[in-house]
Amino acid sequence: MIVGLAIETFVLLHVGISFVGIISGIVALAALAAHKWLSGWQILFLASTTATSVTGFMFPISGLTPALIVGGLSLAALSIAAAAWFVVPQGRAVTAYALGATTALYLNLFVLVVQSFQKIDFLQVLAPTQSEMPFVASQIALLAACLVLGRKVRRGGSKLAPKMRTSFA
């Protein structure tokens, strides 16, 4: 049991929160790339992606694993994004927000791809050890897409810095 829930229930909760983070992150960052600031979506993205990482640390894991490393990196990226937004969203802080938010979304999507290749039968057949070309190609495509998105988020966010500053007050 984890926080009073059966492990299966906790896994479903964790995965559900993760999907909320992914969907809200795509909406929030796509809007930002299009020069639109959707503070509600930004808040939902930051909160649910943080909750994804935090709940990931609650699983009974012994020793340092790739999942824990990704969770730690995600929390670091989210900290950068939150600090950039809530502290001083001007100038370089917009770049910091774009970098932190896009990195957090990328890491959440990275884990989705890993889990998909582990749990979905036809994908597992294509890449049983996750070192085969279909897995590698999907991760490279994901990274490239996130790099393009991050650049667009940076450009879109630079035009919205004043809105970022006042949108949470």
N, C-alpha and C positions, 0 to 999 in steps of 0.2 A: 504494500500500500504506500501511496505517496500522497501527502496532505489529505489523508482520509479517503482517498479514492483508490479503487482497484487499479492495478497497473494498466490494464486495457483501457479503462476509462480515462486515465491520465494521458495515455498516448493519444487518444482521440481528441482530448482537450488541447494538447500541445500542437497536434497537426491542424486542428481547426484554427487556433490562434495564428499559426504560421501562414495558413491560407489567407486569413484576414490581412496579415502583414504584407503578403505578396500582392494581393489584389489592390489594397489601399496604396501600397508603394508605387505600383504601376500607374494608378490613377493620379496620385499626387505628383509624381515626377514627370509624367507625360504632360500634365497641366503646366507645371513649372517650365518645362521645355518650350511650351507654347505661350509663354509669357503670362500665365494665369496663376495666381496664388490662391489655392484652396486650403485655408488654414485648418478647416475641419478634417480634411483628408490627410494633411500633413501630420496633425496631432494623432489621428487614428493610426497612421503608418508608424510613426515613432513609438507610440505606446504599444501597439501590437507586436512590432518587431522586437522591442525590448522584452516584452512578455515571452516571446518565443525563445529568446536566448536564456532568460532567467529560468523558465520552466525546463529548458534543456539541461540545465545544471542540476536539476532535482532528480534526474534519473539515477538509479543505483549503478554507478560506474566506478570501477576501481582503476586507478592509474590515469595517466594523461592519455587522452585519445584524440584523434583528429576532430571529433565532434566538439570536444571541449575547447580545442584551439580555435575552431571556427566560431564557437559561441563567444569566446573571449575577444576575438577580432571584431565580431559584430557589435559587441557592447562598446568597444573602443570607438568604432566608427559612429555608432549612435551618440556617444558622448560628444564627439566632435560636432556632429550635426546639431545636437541640442544646444550646445554652448554657442555655436555660431548663430543660431536663430534667437535664442533667448538672451544672450549677453549683448552682442553688438552686431546686428546683421547689416553691416555696411562694408563696402569694398572687398577686402580679402575674406571677410567672414562669409560672404556669399559663395566664394570659391570653397571655403571650408565646409559650408552646408552641403553644397553640391557633391563634394568628394565624400563626405561622411554618409549622406543619405543614399547616394548611388552605391557606395561600397556595401552598406548594410543590405540594400535590396539585392545586390549581386550575390552576397553570401547566402541569403535566404533562398535565392533561386538556385545557387550552386548545390545546396543541400537537397533541394527538390529534385534536381537532376540525378544526384547520387542515389537518393532514396528510390526514385523511379526505376533506375537501372537495377536496383537490388530487389524491388518488390513486384514489379510488373513483369509477368512471365515473358512476353515477347521481347522486351528490352533486355531482360536477363540473359536470354539466349544469344542476343547480339553481342553482349559484352559481359561474359560471366565473371571475369576478374577485374572489370572496369579499367583495363589497360588497352582494350581493343579500340580500333578506329572509330566505331560509332559513338562510343562514350567520349573519347578524346575530341572528336569533331563537334559533338554537341556542347562540350564545355568550352571549346575555343569559340564557337559561334555565340554562346552566351556571354563570354567575356567581351567579345567584339561589340555585341549589341549594347552591353552595359557601358562600355567606353564611349560609344557614340551617344548614348542617352546622357551620360555624365557631362559630356561636352555641351550638349544642348541645354541641359539643366543649368549649367554654369552661365551660359549666355542668356537664357531666359530669366534666371534669378537676378542677374546683374541689373536688369531693368526694373525689378520689383523690390529692391532692397528697402525702400521706405515703407512699402506695404508689409514686408516681413516684420519690421520693427514694431508696427502698431497693431498687427492683426491678433495678437494674443492678449492684449490689455483689456 
